[in-house]
Amino acid sequence: MNLRALSKIASNCIQCPLHESRTNVVFGEGRIDADIMLIGEAPGKNEDETGKPFVGMSGKLLSEIISEAGLKRSDIYITSIVKCRPENNRNPRKLEYSKCINLYLSNQIELINPDVIGLLGNSAVYALIGKKNIKQIHGETYELNGRKYMALFHPAAALYSRALLPQLKKDMIKLSNAI
Ligand code: SF4
């Protein structure tokens, strides 16, 4: 199974209730052999409409932060813990993200085999490494099942609270140095 085949399967997925609220499945995009993978929470309105991850306001900010850290967005693989937009942008539920991770994200991680995985926001951090309170653990590196993870603030949080932005930028630089 390669990423293209997995993406094709996901495009018709009805394995959890989130298929009812989506327009497009947002599988992910970027280099298939990326050294860095970024994983967010879920598609929002713009992502649902375009089928691409992080294309709205927070996506624009994320692109700027990536660039400021000396990285190219196109060299990174970007996706989310669920591939379908939850209605009214609610948080994905455990049943939903567990199913989606098992079906798709875990395979994406294996196929891409990145050096380090940046988890954007509390939902991704909790779903992948079981930790809470990103304010305390952001910028820390965790090894789990032979993979290296780092927690970062979600760019949407930095848009909402600009005080988080300098720290998000610092953590992205840390992430770039972790490969
Ligand atoms: S969120 Fe994931 S598991 Fe649920 S329907 Fe979409 S692709 Fe399938």
Backbone and ligand atoms as CSV (ligand in chain L), in Angstrom:
chain,resi,resn,atom,element,x,y,z
A,1,MET,N,N,0.851,-1.201,0.000
A,1,MET,CA,C,0.000,0.000,0.000
A,1,MET,C,C,0.886,1.251,0.000
A,2,ASN,N,N,0.681,2.142,-0.953
A,2,ASN,CA,C,1.408,3.409,-0.922
A,2,ASN,C,C,0.451,4.547,-0.550
A,3,LEU,N,N,1.013,5.769,-0.405
A,3,LEU,CA,C,0.196,6.899,0.055
A,3,LEU,C,C,-0.944,7.212,-0.911
A,4,ARG,N,N,-0.653,7.092,-2.206
A,4,ARG,CA,C,-1.682,7.415,-3.201
A,4,ARG,C,C,-2.872,6.454,-3.066
A,5,ALA,N,N,-2.573,5.177,-2.902
A,5,ALA,CA,C,-3.641,4.172,-2.774
A,5,ALA,C,C,-4.423,4.403,-1.480
A,6,LEU,N,N,-3.697,4.736,-0.411
A,6,LEU,CA,C,-4.351,4.984,0.881
A,6,LEU,C,C,-5.262,6.218,0.790
A,7,SER,N,N,-4.769,7.237,0.097
A,7,SER,CA,C,-5.551,8.463,-0.085
A,7,SER,C,C,-6.839,8.177,-0.878
A,8,LYS,N,N,-6.733,7.316,-1.847
A,8,LYS,CA,C,-7.904,6.969,-2.673
A,8,LYS,C,C,-8.956,6.262,-1.808
A,9,ILE,N,N,-8.491,5.375,-0.954
A,9,ILE,CA,C,-9.430,4.675,-0.060
A,9,ILE,C,C,-10.090,5.687,0.875
A,10,ALA,N,N,-9.268,6.594,1.435
A,10,ALA,CA,C,-9.803,7.584,2.377
A,10,ALA,C,C,-10.836,8.496,1.722
A,11,SER,N,N,-10.673,8.753,0.436
A,11,SER,CA,C,-11.562,9.714,-0.237
A,11,SER,C,C,-13.023,9.263,-0.235
A,12,ASN,N,N,-13.245,7.977,-0.031
A,12,ASN,CA,C,-14.633,7.470,0.030
A,12,ASN,C,C,-14.987,6.925,1.403
A,13,CYS,N,N,-14.182,7.263,2.401
A,13,CYS,CA,C,-14.331,6.615,3.718
A,13,CYS,C,C,-15.634,7.014,4.423
A,14,ILE,N,N,-16.298,6.012,4.971
A,14,ILE,CA,C,-17.492,6.271,5.799
A,14,ILE,C,C,-17.362,5.508,7.123
A,15,GLN,N,N,-16.104,5.384,7.598
A,15,GLN,CA,C,-15.837,4.533,8.757
A,15,GLN,C,C,-16.129,5.189,10.106
A,16,CYS,N,N,-16.392,6.493,10.111
A,16,CYS,CA,C,-16.801,7.114,11.375
A,16,CYS,C,C,-17.834,8.200,11.065
A,17,PRO,N,N,-18.530,8.693,12.089
A,17,PRO,CA,C,-19.626,9.645,11.837
A,17,PRO,C,C,-19.207,10.937,11.144
A,18,LEU,N,N,-17.925,11.262,11.137
A,18,LEU,CA,C,-17.511,12.529,10.529
A,18,LEU,C,C,-17.717,12.562,9.017
A,19,HIS,N,N,-17.934,11.417,8.403
A,19,HIS,CA,C,-18.156,11.457,6.945
A,19,HIS,C,C,-19.432,12.231,6.613
A,20,GLU,N,N,-20.346,12.319,7.606
A,20,GLU,CA,C,-21.627,12.989,7.350
A,20,GLU,C,C,-21.480,14.512,7.264
A,21,SER,N,N,-20.435,15.058,7.896
A,21,SER,CA,C,-20.308,16.520,7.933
A,21,SER,C,C,-19.257,17.054,6.967
A,22,ARG,N,N,-18.643,16.199,6.183
A,22,ARG,CA,C,-17.566,16.680,5.311
A,22,ARG,C,C,-18.071,16.972,3.892
A,23,THR,N,N,-17.309,17.836,3.225
A,23,THR,CA,C,-17.474,18.007,1.778
A,23,THR,C,C,-16.391,17.205,1.074
A,24,ASN,N,N,-15.138,17.438,1.507
A,24,ASN,CA,C,-13.993,16.705,0.962
A,24,ASN,C,C,-13.191,16.080,2.092
A,25,VAL,N,N,-12.657,14.915,1.852
A,25,VAL,CA,C,-11.678,14.326,2.763
A,25,VAL,C,C,-10.362,15.085,2.582
A,26,VAL,N,N,-9.746,15.462,3.692
A,26,VAL,CA,C,-8.455,16.158,3.637
A,26,VAL,C,C,-7.391,15.173,4.115
A,27,PHE,N,N,-6.816,14.473,3.182
A,27,PHE,CA,C,-5.911,13.370,3.524
A,27,PHE,C,C,-4.572,13.880,4.033
A,28,GLY,N,N,-4.029,14.915,3.367
A,28,GLY,CA,C,-2.712,15.446,3.726
A,28,GLY,C,C,-1.957,15.780,2.461
A,29,GLU,N,N,-0.873,16.536,2.609
A,29,GLU,CA,C,-0.052,16.857,1.437
A,29,GLU,C,C,1.380,17.147,1.871
A,30,GLY,N,N,2.280,17.021,0.910
A,30,GLY,CA,C,3.690,17.287,1.177
A,30,GLY,C,C,4.560,16.195,0.602
A,31,ARG,N,N,5.833,16.245,0.975
A,31,ARG,CA,C,6.787,15.249,0.464
A,31,ARG,C,C,6.475,13.872,1.040
A,32,ILE,N,N,6.523,12.874,0.198
A,32,ILE,CA,C,6.209,11.528,0.685
A,32,ILE,C,C,7.390,10.917,1.449
A,33,ASP,N,N,8.555,11.600,1.373
A,33,ASP,CA,C,9.713,11.136,2.159
A,33,ASP,C,C,10.192,12.277,3.079
A,34,ALA,N,N,9.233,13.038,3.592
A,34,ALA,CA,C,9.572,14.212,4.417
A,34,ALA,C,C,10.316,13.824,5.694
A,35,ASP,N,N,11.254,14.679,6.102
A,35,ASP,CA,C,11.943,14.483,7.387
A,35,ASP,C,C,11.060,14.947,8.543
A,36,ILE,N,N,10.176,15.910,8.248
A,36,ILE,CA,C,9.288,16.470,9.278
A,36,ILE,C,C,7.844,16.263,8.857
A,37,MET,N,N,7.045,15.803,9.811
A,37,MET,CA,C,5.611,15.684,9.581
A,37,MET,C,C,4.923,16.588,10.606
A,38,LEU,N,N,3.918,17.315,10.176
A,38,LEU,CA,C,3.112,18.126,11.097
A,38,LEU,C,C,1.700,17.569,11.110
A,39,ILE,N,N,1.158,17.407,12.320
A,39,ILE,CA,C,-0.170,16.816,12.459
A,39,ILE,C,C,-1.046,17.750,13.282
A,40,GLY,N,N,-2.133,18.204,12.678
A,40,GLY,CA,C,-3.073,19.080,13.361
A,40,GLY,C,C,-4.294,18.322,13.850
A,41,GLU,N,N,-5.343,19.085,14.181
A,41,GLU,CA,C,-6.524,18.480,14.801
A,41,GLU,C,C,-7.511,17.936,13.773
A,42,ALA,N,N,-7.961,18.830,12.879
A,42,ALA,CA,C,-9.028,18.436,11.951
A,42,ALA,C,C,-9.160,19.502,10.873
A,43,PRO,N,N,-9.691,19.138,9.711
A,43,PRO,CA,C,-9.955,20.174,8.707
A,43,PRO,C,C,-10.980,21.184,9.217
A,44,GLY,N,N,-10.799,22.443,8.804
A,44,GLY,CA,C,-11.803,23.476,9.068
A,44,GLY,C,C,-12.583,23.751,7.789
A,45,LYS,N,N,-13.262,24.874,7.767
A,45,LYS,CA,C,-14.135,25.206,6.629
A,45,LYS,C,C,-13.359,25.283,5.303
A,46,ASN,N,N,-12.253,26.028,5.307
A,46,ASN,CA,C,-11.483,26.196,4.063
A,46,ASN,C,C,-10.870,24.880,3.599
A,47,GLU,N,N,-10.405,24.104,4.562
A,47,GLU,CA,C,-9.783,22.830,4.222
A,47,GLU,C,C,-10.841,21.872,3.668
A,48,ASP,N,N,-12.010,21.896,4.284
A,48,ASP,CA,C,-13.111,21.035,3.826
A,48,ASP,C,C,-13.508,21.393,2.391
A,49,GLU,N,N,-13.495,22.679,2.094
A,49,GLU,CA,C,-13.906,23.126,0.752
A,49,GLU,C,C,-12.869,22.782,-0.322
A,50,THR,N,N,-11.579,22.853,0.077
A,50,THR,CA,C,-10.518,22.655,-0.922
A,50,THR,C,C,-9.931,21.247,-0.925
A,51,GLY,N,N,-10.123,20.517,0.175
A,51,GLY,CA,C,-9.505,19.190,0.285
A,51,GLY,C,C,-8.032,19.255,0.634
A,52,LYS,N,N,-7.551,20.454,1.046
A,52,LYS,CA,C,-6.129,20.608,1.384
A,52,LYS,C,C,-5.972,21.025,2.844
A,53,PRO,N,N,-4.889,20.576,3.504
A,53,PRO,CA,C,-4.706,20.916,4.926
A,53,PRO,C,C,-4.158,22.333,5.111
A,54,PHE,N,N,-4.583,22.988,6.160
A,54,PHE,CA,C,-4.028,24.289,6.576
A,54,PHE,C,C,-3.963,25.287,5.423
A,55,VAL,N,N,-5.124,25.623,4.887
A,55,VAL,CA,C,-5.165,26.619,3.807
A,55,VAL,C,C,-5.869,27.909,4.223
A,56,GLY,N,N,-6.488,27.949,5.406
A,56,GLY,CA,C,-7.163,29.158,5.872
A,56,GLY,C,C,-6.183,30.099,6.553
A,57,MET,N,N,-6.703,30.933,7.431
A,57,MET,CA,C,-5.865,31.912,8.144
A,57,MET,C,C,-4.757,31.227,8.942
A,58,SER,N,N,-5.129,30.156,9.643
A,58,SER,CA,C,-4.093,29.495,10.449
A,58,SER,C,C,-3.079,28.802,9.549
A,59,GLY,N,N,-3.518,28.366,8.364
A,59,GLY,CA,C,-2.593,27.764,7.402
A,59,GLY,C,C,-1.601,28.779,6.882
A,60,LYS,N,N,-2.096,30.003,6.661
A,60,LYS,CA,C,-1.213,31.070,6.179
A,60,LYS,C,C,-0.150,31.378,7.245
A,61,LEU,N,N,-0.614,31.454,8.491
A,61,LEU,CA,C,0.330,31.713,9.585
A,61,LEU,C,C,1.330,30.561,9.704
A,62,LEU,N,N,0.829,29.345,9.588
A,62,LEU,CA,C,1.727,28.187,9.674
A,62,LEU,C,C,2.803,28.261,8.584
A,63,SER,N,N,2.411,28.614,7.375
A,63,SER,CA,C,3.383,28.723,6.275
A,63,SER,C,C,4.453,29.763,6.604
A,64,GLU,N,N,4.040,30.893,7.180
A,64,GLU,CA,C,5.006,31.941,7.544
A,64,GLU,C,C,5.987,31.438,8.609
A,65,ILE,N,N,5.435,30.735,9.597
A,65,ILE,CA,C,6.286,30.247,10.698
A,65,ILE,C,C,7.279,29.205,10.186
A,66,ILE,N,N,6.803,28.347,9.303
A,66,ILE,CA,C,7.683,27.333,8.702
A,66,ILE,C,C,8.816,28.015,7.945
A,67,SER,N,N,8.452,29.017,7.170
A,67,SER,CA,C,9.444,29.729,6.371
A,67,SER,C,C,10.457,30.465,7.258
A,68,GLU,N,N,9.958,31.099,8.320
A,68,GLU,CA,C,10.850,31.819,9.244
A,68,GLU,C,C,11.818,30.876,9.946
A,69,ALA,N,N,11.402,29.618,10.077
A,69,ALA,CA,C,12.295,28.632,10.717
A,69,ALA,C,C,13.309,28.075,9.724
A,70,GLY,N,N,13.291,28.596,8.492
A,70,GLY,CA,C,14.270,28.158,7.499
A,70,GLY,C,C,13.861,26.893,6.768
A,71,LEU,N,N,12.579,26.549,6.864
A,71,LEU,CA,C,12.086,25.328,6.214
A,71,LEU,C,C,11.215,25.694,5.024
A,72,LYS,N,N,11.002,24.707,4.139
A,72,LYS,CA,C,10.065,24.900,3.038
A,72,LYS,C,C,8.825,24.062,3.325
A,73,ARG,N,N,7.658,24.700,3.237
A,73,ARG,CA,C,6.422,23.962,3.517
A,73,ARG,C,C,6.308,22.724,2.616
A,74,SER,N,N,6.753,22.853,1.369
A,74,SER,CA,C,6.615,21.733,0.430
A,74,SER,C,C,7.516,20.547,0.790
A,75,ASP,N,N,8.494,20.773,1.686
A,75,ASP,CA,C,9.359,19.673,2.128
A,75,ASP,C,C,8.779,18.920,3.313
A,76,ILE,N,N,7.696,19.454,3.882
A,76,ILE,CA,C,7.086,18.877,5.082
A,76,ILE,C,C,5.811,18.144,4.667
A,77,TYR,N,N,5.467,17.093,5.379
A,77,TYR,CA,C,4.170,16.452,5.126
A,77,TYR,C,C,3.213,16.917,6.223
A,78,ILE,N,N,2.043,17.433,5.802
A,78,ILE,CA,C,1.088,18.026,6.747
A,78,ILE,C,C,-0.251,17.303,6.664
A,79,THR,N,N,-0.760,16.923,7.827
A,79,THR,CA,C,-2.056,16.249,7.871
A,79,THR,C,C,-2.706,16.482,9.244
A,80,SER,N,N,-3.761,15.730,9.544
A,80,SER,CA,C,-4.490,15.895,10.814
A,80,SER,C,C,-4.844,14.524,11.395
A,81,ILE,N,N,-5.275,14.540,12.648
A,81,ILE,CA,C,-5.661,13.265,13.284
A,81,ILE,C,C,-6.972,12.729,12.722
A,82,VAL,N,N,-7.837,13.606,12.199
A,82,VAL,CA,C,-9.010,13.148,11.440
A,82,VAL,C,C,-8.997,13.856,10.092
A,83,LYS,N,N,-9.525,13.187,9.105
A,83,LYS,CA,C,-9.454,13.695,7.725
A,83,LYS,C,C,-10.744,14.376,7.282
A,84,CYS,N,N,-11.745,14.380,8.128
A,84,CYS,CA,C,-13.039,14.982,7.762
A,84,CYS,C,C,-13.419,16.040,8.786
A,85,ARG,N,N,-14.041,17.112,8.300
A,85,ARG,CA,C,-14.375,18.247,9.167
A,85,ARG,C,C,-15.533,17.919,10.114
A,86,PRO,N,N,-15.313,18.071,11.413
A,86,PRO,CA,C,-16.432,17.926,12.358
A,86,PRO,C,C,-17.393,19.106,12.214
A,87,GLU,N,N,-18.688,18.866,12.403
A,87,GLU,CA,C,-19.657,19.939,12.240
A,87,GLU,C,C,-19.383,21.063,13.239
A,88,ASN,N,N,-19.556,22.287,12.772
A,88,ASN,CA,C,-19.313,23.492,13.577
A,88,ASN,C,C,-17.917,23.521,14.213
A,89,ASN,N,N,-16.980,22.847,13.591
A,89,ASN,CA,C,-15.589,22.829,14.061
A,89,ASN,C,C,-15.437,22.334,15.501
A,90,ARG,N,N,-16.345,21.460,15.951
A,90,ARG,CA,C,-16.168,20.885,17.292
A,90,ARG,C,C,-14.910,20.016,17.297
A,91,ASN,N,N,-14.436,19.680,18.520
A,91,ASN,CA,C,-13.279,18.787,18.608
A,91,ASN,C,C,-13.678,17.391,18.139
A,92,PRO,N,N,-12.768,16.695,17.442
A,92,PRO,CA,C,-13.086,15.304,17.109
A,92,PRO,C,C,-13.204,14.448,18.368
A,93,ARG,N,N,-14.120,13.480,18.341
A,93,ARG,CA,C,-14.320,12.600,19.502
A,93,ARG,C,C,-13.352,11.418,19.439
A,94,LYS,N,N,-13.152,10.797,20.611
A,94,LYS,CA,C,-12.165,9.715,20.695
A,94,LYS,C,C,-12.441,8.614,19.674
A,95,LEU,N,N,-13.702,8.217,19.587
A,95,LEU,CA,C,-14.060,7.154,18.637
A,95,LEU,C,C,-13.663,7.547,17.215
A,96,GLU,N,N,-13.823,8.824,16.891
A,96,GLU,CA,C,-13.534,9.301,15.532
A,96,GLU,C,C,-12.028,9.340,15.260
A,97,TYR,N,N,-11.287,9.954,16.181
A,97,TYR,CA,C,-9.856,10.054,15.890
A,97,TYR,C,C,-9.147,8.713,16.043
A,98,SER,N,N,-9.620,7.873,16.962
A,98,SER,CA,C,-8.996,6.550,17.092
A,98,SER,C,C,-9.160,5.761,15.806
A,99,LYS,N,N,-10.352,5.793,15.256
A,99,LYS,CA,C,-10.634,5.075,14.010
A,99,LYS,C,C,-9.772,5.624,12.870
A,100,CYS,N,N,-9.752,6.957,12.758
A,100,CYS,CA,C,-9.037,7.575,11.642
A,100,CYS,C,C,-7.523,7.368,11.757
A,101,ILE,N,N,-7.010,7.438,12.971
A,101,ILE,CA,C,-5.574,7.192,13.169
A,101,ILE,C,C,-5.236,5.760,12.778
A,102,ASN,N,N,-6.049,4.821,13.258
A,102,ASN,CA,C,-5.771,3.409,12.947
A,102,ASN,C,C,-5.829,3.129,11.453
A,103,LEU,N,N,-6.807,3.739,10.788
A,103,LEU,CA,C,-6.989,3.463,9.360
A,103,LEU,C,C,-5.964,4.194,8.487
A,104,TYR,N,N,-5.651,5.432,8.835
A,104,TYR,CA,C,-4.886,6.278,7.910
A,104,TYR,C,C,-3.611,6.865,8.502
A,105,LEU,N,N,-3.727,7.587,9.607
A,105,LEU,CA,C,-2.554,8.324,10.085
A,105,LEU,C,C,-1.393,7.402,10.448
A,106,SER,N,N,-1.690,6.288,11.111
A,106,SER,CA,C,-0.589,5.393,11.496
A,106,SER,C,C,0.119,4.863,10.244
A,107,ASN,N,N,-0.643,4.608,9.187
A,107,ASN,CA,C,-0.029,4.156,7.926
A,107,ASN,C,C,0.753,5.280,7.249
A,108,GLN,N,N,0.204,6.507,7.315
A,108,GLN,CA,C,0.946,7.638,6.741
A,108,GLN,C,C,2.301,7.791,7.434
A,109,ILE,N,N,2.306,7.680,8.755
A,109,ILE,CA,C,3.556,7.825,9.512
A,109,ILE,C,C,4.548,6.729,9.106
A,110,GLU,N,N,4.055,5.504,8.997
A,110,GLU,CA,C,4.944,4.395,8.610
A,110,GLU,C,C,5.511,4.591,7.210
A,111,LEU,N,N,4.657,5.016,6.282
A,111,LEU,CA,C,5.085,5.163,4.883
A,111,LEU,C,C,6.051,6.340,4.700
A,112,ILE,N,N,5.769,7.449,5.375
A,112,ILE,CA,C,6.614,8.642,5.239
A,112,ILE,C,C,7.894,8.481,6.068
A,113,ASN,N,N,7.736,7.860,7.232
A,113,ASN,CA,C,8.874,7.579,8.109
A,113,ASN,C,C,9.695,8.834,8.434
A,114,PRO,N,N,9.049,9.873,8.996
A,114,PRO,CA,C,9.764,11.131,9.267
A,114,PRO,C,C,10.747,10.995,10.433
A,115,ASP,N,N,11.723,11.915,10.476
A,115,ASP,CA,C,12.658,11.945,11.609
A,115,ASP,C,C,11.953,12.444,12.867
A,116,VAL,N,N,11.048,13.394,12.684
A,116,VAL,CA,C,10.361,13.989,13.833
A,116,VAL,C,C,8.943,14.399,13.419
A,117,ILE,N,N,8.026,14.303,14.386
A,117,ILE,CA,C,6.619,14.623,14.129
A,117,ILE,C,C,6.202,15.771,15.051
A,118,GLY,N,N,5.793,16.876,14.467
A,118,GLY,CA,C,5.296,18.012,15.249
A,118,GLY,C,C,3.785,17.894,15.415
A,119,LEU,N,N,3.350,17.921,16.666
A,119,LEU,CA,C,1.918,17.790,16.967
A,119,LEU,C,C,1.376,19.176,17.291
A,120,LEU,N,N,0.448,19.650,16.472
A,120,LEU,CA,C,-0.050,21.020,16.587
A,120,LEU,C,C,-1.337,21.057,17.407
A,121,GLY,N,N,-1.210,21.484,18.655
A,121,GLY,CA,C,-2.390,21.672,19.496
A,121,GLY,C,C,-2.711,20.481,20.377
A,122,ASN,N,N,-3.550,20.755,21.383
A,122,ASN,CA,C,-3.865,19.768,22.415
A,122,ASN,C,C,-4.454,18.475,21.869
A,123,SER,N,N,-5.356,18.573,20.893
A,123,SER,CA,C,-6.036,17.361,20.408
A,123,SER,C,C,-5.047,16.384,19.792
A,124,ALA,N,N,-4.157,16.911,18.948
A,124,ALA,CA,C,-3.170,16.029,18.307
A,124,ALA,C,C,-2.198,15.469,19.343
A,125,VAL,N,N,-1.810,16.307,20.296
A,125,VAL,CA,C,-0.873,15.865,21.334
A,125,VAL,C,C,-1.492,14.736,22.153
A,126,TYR,N,N,-2.727,14.922,22.566
A,126,TYR,CA,C,-3.379,13.901,23.396
A,126,TYR,C,C,-3.616,12.614,22.599
A,127,ALA,N,N,-4.070,12.770,21.354
A,127,ALA,CA,C,-4.386,11.589,20.539
A,127,ALA,C,C,-3.145,10.749,20.226
A,128,LEU,N,N,-2.010,11.403,20.025
A,128,LEU,CA,C,-0.816,10.660,19.585
A,128,LEU,C,C,0.102,10.249,20.731
A,129,ILE,N,N,0.248,11.101,21.744
A,129,ILE,CA,C,1.201,10.731,22.812
A,129,ILE,C,C,0.556,10.755,24.197
A,130,GLY,N,N,-0.755,11.000,24.245
A,130,GLY,CA,C,-1.486,10.871,25.510
A,130,GLY,C,C,-1.152,11.921,26.553
A,131,LYS,N,N,-0.585,13.046,26.130
A,131,LYS,CA,C,-0.228,14.098,27.105
A,131,LYS,C,C,-1.234,15.239,27.015
A,132,LYS,N,N,-1.420,15.901,28.168
A,132,LYS,CA,C,-2.333,17.045,28.226
A,132,LYS,C,C,-1.540,18.307,28.559
A,133,ASN,N,N,-2.211,19.411,28.442
A,133,ASN,CA,C,-1.663,20.720,28.832
A,133,ASN,C,C,-0.448,21.140,28.006
A,134,ILE,N,N,-0.733,21.541,26.810
A,134,ILE,CA,C,0.330,21.939,25.876
A,134,ILE,C,C,1.117,23.142,26.392
A,135,LYS,N,N,0.494,23.942,27.254
A,135,LYS,CA,C,1.216,25.109,27.777
A,135,LYS,C,C,2.438,24.672,28.574
A,136,GLN,N,N,2.381,23.473,29.156
A,136,GLN,CA,C,3.521,22.996,29.943
A,136,GLN,C,C,4.503,22.171,29.115
A,137,ILE,N,N,4.010,21.511,28.082
A,137,ILE,CA,C,4.893,20.535,27.409
A,137,ILE,C,C,5.343,20.968,26.009
A,138,HIS,N,N,4.880,22.133,25.535
A,138,HIS,CA,C,5.279,22.541,24.183
A,138,HIS,C,C,6.800,22.683,24.101
A,139,GLY,N,N,7.335,22.312,22.947
A,139,GLY,CA,C,8.781,22.396,22.751
A,139,GLY,C,C,9.554,21.210,23.292
A,140,GLU,N,N,8.858,20.312,24.030
A,140,GLU,CA,C,9.524,19.113,24.561
A,140,GLU,C,C,9.495,18.018,23.505
A,141,THR,N,N,10.509,17.180,23.507
A,141,THR,CA,C,10.555,16.044,22.586
A,141,THR,C,C,10.227,14.762,23.350
A,142,TYR,N,N,9.417,13.915,22.754
A,142,TYR,CA,C,9.019,12.642,23.369
A,142,TYR,C,C,9.306,11.504,22.409
A,143,GLU,N,N,9.864,10.430,22.918
A,143,GLU,CA,C,10.085,9.225,22.107
A,143,GLU,C,C,8.981,8.231,22.449
A,144,LEU,N,N,8.337,7.708,21.438
A,144,LEU,CA,C,7.258,6.738,21.654
A,144,LEU,C,C,7.251,5.744,20.501
A,145,ASN,N,N,7.339,4.479,20.829
A,145,ASN,CA,C,7.353,3.420,19.805
A,145,ASN,C,C,8.359,3.717,18.685
A,146,GLY,N,N,9.529,4.190,19.093
A,146,GLY,CA,C,10.592,4.423,18.118
A,146,GLY,C,C,10.418,5.692,17.295
A,147,ARG,N,N,9.443,6.518,17.661
A,147,ARG,CA,C,9.209,7.777,16.924
A,147,ARG,C,C,9.480,8.966,17.837
A,148,LYS,N,N,9.911,10.055,17.212
A,148,LYS,CA,C,10.194,11.276,17.967
A,148,LYS,C,C,9.079,12.279,17.704
A,149,TYR,N,N,8.482,12.776,18.783
A,149,TYR,CA,C,7.369,13.739,18.682
A,149,TYR,C,C,7.721,15.018,19.428
A,150,MET,N,N,7.188,16.125,18.941
A,150,MET,CA,C,7.288,17.384,19.675
A,150,MET,C,C,5.927,18.074,19.665
A,151,ALA,N,N,5.523,18.609,20.820
A,151,ALA,CA,C,4.257,19.337,20.918
A,151,ALA,C,C,4.483,20.814,20.602
A,152,LEU,N,N,3.612,21.375,19.778
A,152,LEU,CA,C,3.662,22.814,19.455
A,152,LEU,C,C,2.247,23.375,19.598
A,153,PHE,N,N,2.155,24.667,19.869
A,153,PHE,CA,C,0.834,25.291,19.850
A,153,PHE,C,C,0.239,25.196,18.453
A,154,HIS,N,N,-1.079,25.108,18.391
A,154,HIS,CA,C,-1.760,25.128,17.092
A,154,HIS,C,C,-1.723,26.567,16.573
A,155,PRO,N,N,-1.455,26.775,15.285
A,155,PRO,CA,C,-1.418,28.157,14.792
A,155,PRO,C,C,-2.730,28.911,15.017
A,156,ALA,N,N,-3.853,28.204,15.055
A,156,ALA,CA,C,-5.134,28.887,15.333
A,156,ALA,C,C,-5.121,29.490,16.740
A,157,ALA,N,N,-4.460,28.805,17.667
A,157,ALA,CA,C,-4.350,29.331,19.043
A,157,ALA,C,C,-3.501,30.597,19.042
A,158,ALA,N,N,-2.455,30.618,18.200
A,158,ALA,CA,C,-1.586,31.800,18.123
A,158,ALA,C,C,-2.297,32.967,17.442
A,159,LEU,N,N,-3.243,32.645,16.554
A,159,LEU,CA,C,-4.038,33.718,15.946
A,159,LEU,C,C,-4.971,34.331,16.986
A,160,TYR,N,N,-5.512,33.461,17.827
A,160,TYR,CA,C,-6.459,33.895,18.850
A,160,TYR,C,C,-5.740,34.644,19.972
A,161,SER,N,N,-4.588,34.123,20.362
A,161,SER,CA,C,-3.807,34.742,21.436
A,161,SER,C,C,-2.394,35.007,20.907
A,162,ARG,N,N,-2.158,36.239,20.457
A,162,ARG,CA,C,-0.897,36.560,19.786
A,162,ARG,C,C,0.303,36.368,20.718
A,163,ALA,N,N,0.054,36.319,22.026
A,163,ALA,CA,C,1.162,36.114,22.965
A,163,ALA,C,C,1.814,34.752,22.766
A,164,LEU,N,N,1.089,33.807,22.149
A,164,LEU,CA,C,1.654,32.466,21.936
A,164,LEU,C,C,2.561,32.404,20.714
A,165,LEU,N,N,2.458,33.413,19.859
A,165,LEU,CA,C,3.164,33.357,18.574
A,165,LEU,C,C,4.688,33.252,18.707
A,166,PRO,N,N,5.332,34.074,19.552
A,166,PRO,CA,C,6.797,33.947,19.665
A,166,PRO,C,C,7.222,32.541,20.094
A,167,GLN,N,N,6.453,31.943,20.997
A,167,GLN,CA,C,6.811,30.606,21.455
A,167,GLN,C,C,6.619,29.568,20.355
A,168,LEU,N,N,5.542,29.732,19.580
A,168,LEU,CA,C,5.320,28.811,18.454
A,168,LEU,C,C,6.478,28.910,17.455
A,169,LYS,N,N,6.935,30.119,17.213
A,169,LYS,CA,C,8.066,30.305,16.287
A,169,LYS,C,C,9.332,29.639,16.834
A,170,LYS,N,N,9.575,29.829,18.133
A,170,LYS,CA,C,10.753,29.197,18.750
A,170,LYS,C,C,10.670,27.682,18.658
A,171,ASP,N,N,9.479,27.151,18.911
A,171,ASP,CA,C,9.315,25.690,18.885
A,171,ASP,C,C,9.478,25.145,17.470
A,172,MET,N,N,9.049,25.910,16.468
A,172,MET,CA,C,9.230,25.442,15.079
A,172,MET,C,C,10.719,25.378,14.733
A,173,ILE,N,N,11.488,26.331,15.263
A,173,ILE,CA,C,12.940,26.287,15.038
A,173,ILE,C,C,13.539,25.056,15.733
A,174,LYS,N,N,13.047,24.787,16.955
A,174,LYS,CA,C,13.500,23.590,17.674
A,174,LYS,C,C,13.191,22.326,16.874
A,175,LEU,N,N,11.994,22.318,16.298
A,175,LEU,CA,C,11.572,21.160,15.495
A,175,LEU,C,C,12.496,20.999,14.290
A,176,SER,N,N,12.836,22.123,13.670
A,176,SER,CA,C,13.701,22.049,12.476
A,176,SER,C,C,15.096,21.543,12.843
A,177,ASN,N,N,15.486,21.747,14.090
A,177,ASN,CA,C,16.804,21.292,14.539
A,177,ASN,C,C,16.780,19.856,15.043
A,178,ALA,N,N,15.584,19.264,15.092
A,178,ALA,CA,C,15.459,17.909,15.647
A,178,ALA,C,C,15.607,16.830,14.578
A,179,ILE,N,N,15.851,17.231,13.321
A,179,ILE,CA,C,15.985,16.210,12.266
A,179,ILE,C,C,17.458,15.847,12.067
L,1,SF4,S1,S,-12.618,11.123,9.783
L,1,SF4,FE1,FE,-11.322,9.451,9.017
L,1,SF4,S2,S,-12.334,7.553,9.685
L,1,SF4,FE2,FE,-13.836,9.227,9.829
L,1,SF4,S3,S,-14.931,9.161,7.879
L,1,SF4,FE3,FE,-13.274,10.664,7.673
L,1,SF4,S4,S,-11.556,9.501,6.785
L,1,SF4,FE4,FE,-13.026,8.004,7.602
